[in-house]
Amino acid sequence: MMKSRSKMNILGMMSGTSMDAVDCILVEVLINLNNDFKFKIIEQTSFKIPSSIRSKIIKAIERPKLNHDKLDNEIGRLYQECASKIKNKNLIQLISIHGQTIYHRERLKSIQIGNPKHLREKFKLPVIYNFRKNDILMSGTGAPLMPFLDWLILKKSNYDNFVLNIGGIANITHIPKNAKKSQVIGFDTGPGMSLIDESCSYFFNTNIDFDAKYSKDGIVNKKLLNELMTNPYVNAQFPKSTGRDIFGKNFVKNIAVKYYKDRPQNIVRTFVAFTAKSISININKILKLKSSLNKKVYLFVSGGGINHPLLMEDIKYYTDIFHIKSSTSLFINPKYKEALLMAVLGYSKIHQIESNMPSVTGATNSVVLGEEYC
């Protein structure tokens, strides 16, 4: 029986549903036998995904059943190049990668590409990857993965907390005060930045709505917003998970064709409102379900969406939570939280810690997530 667990310096790498960059964090991780979590950030940096590779990823999402071995290796080499630029790479003891998601169907299959062999060959270290498979094998949704980290950070809090991560897809976690692992709720609410970004690409040939450049010049189309709010996924009960293959390019194209008479800025603005409202109604559902919640409830936000001023204003407007803070108040840079998650999941795999959350995914059993490429 294991008497203790050792600290490890782990390189966590994440290229999420926003498909904009490979975020890297080199961090010292320790999870003791009581699941008390300590971390010390050594280095964190981000590398932009080349537009040529991003275009290939979008095409792969549109046709995930094709053979993507060439792109799998191309992204694997990109990860290897990024890791090679880490200043303190001599300190790395383990590498943990998520891979780029091109397909996700909850309880059925989730595909991430980015061949780990290139990192293994370069660094001669174990590489942990393929984190969603084992939960799906236990009849779970396979996502979101973030609630495990959220629980480790906030499980001893004296308050009821919500954690929101806004990547391409948005996901929330609810951690009651002094929460047991089985009490945690978490799920994907629907779009994060995906529809906003894709609509900017469709109308303005740019990847993002930087500083609300386009949406701030638009007004919400109430008819469109009401239509969007009838979306079956947004209104479905949890556990649930989704991906950019649902809330992505084709979704935007269909709306743009249907509402071709409206100004593009209005459509982008309406997608901002839809994103905020879809997040908020799902948070508010839990608030109503948990009528015994402490009146002092906090919402901690991370991910790229935190930098979109209109989106954050809309979330504040639609949600019933007064105390909204950045994850920086938890000593985590919002940009690198998902990369930190990868490091934590890699540590958990090496030390055989069950890191899926059955209360979140609906899995029949707790399991260790990830595979080791060595």
Sequence and secondary structure as in RCSB ss.txt:
>XXXX:A:sequence
MMKSRSKMNILGMMSGTSMDAVDCILVEVLINLNNDFKFKIIEQTSFKIPSSIRSKIIKAIERPKLNHDKLDNEI
GRLYQECASKIKNKNLIQLISIHGQTIYHRERLKSIQIGNPKHLREKFKLPVIYNFRKNDILMSGTGAPLMPFLD
WLILKKSNYDNFVLNIGGIANITHIPKNAKKSQVIGFDTGPGMSLIDESCSYFFNTNIDFDAKYSKDGIVNKKLL
NELMTNPYVNAQFPKSTGRDIFGKNFVKNIAVKYYKDRPQNIVRTFVAFTAKSISININKILKLKSSLNKKVYLF
VSGGGINHPLLMEDIKYYTDIFHIKSSTSLFINPKYKEALLMAVLGYSKIHQIESNMPSVTGATNSVVLGEEYC
>XXXX:A:secstr
       EEEEEEE  TT SEEEEEEEEEEE TT  EEEEEEEEEEEE  HHHHHHHHHHHHSTTS  HHHHHHH
HHHHHHHHHT TTGGG  EEEE  EEEEEETTTEEEEE  THHHHHHH S EEE  SHHHHHTT      THHHH
HHHHTT SSEEEEEEESSEEEEEEE TT  GGG EEEEEEESSHHHHHHHHHHHS S  GGGTTGGG    HHHH
HHHTT HHHHS SS    TTTSSHHHHHHHHHHTTTS HHHHHHHHHHHHHHHHHHHHHHHHHH TT  S EEEE
EESGGGG HHHHHHHHHHSS SEEEEGGGGT  GGGHHHHHHHHHHHHHHTT     HHHH  SS     EEE 
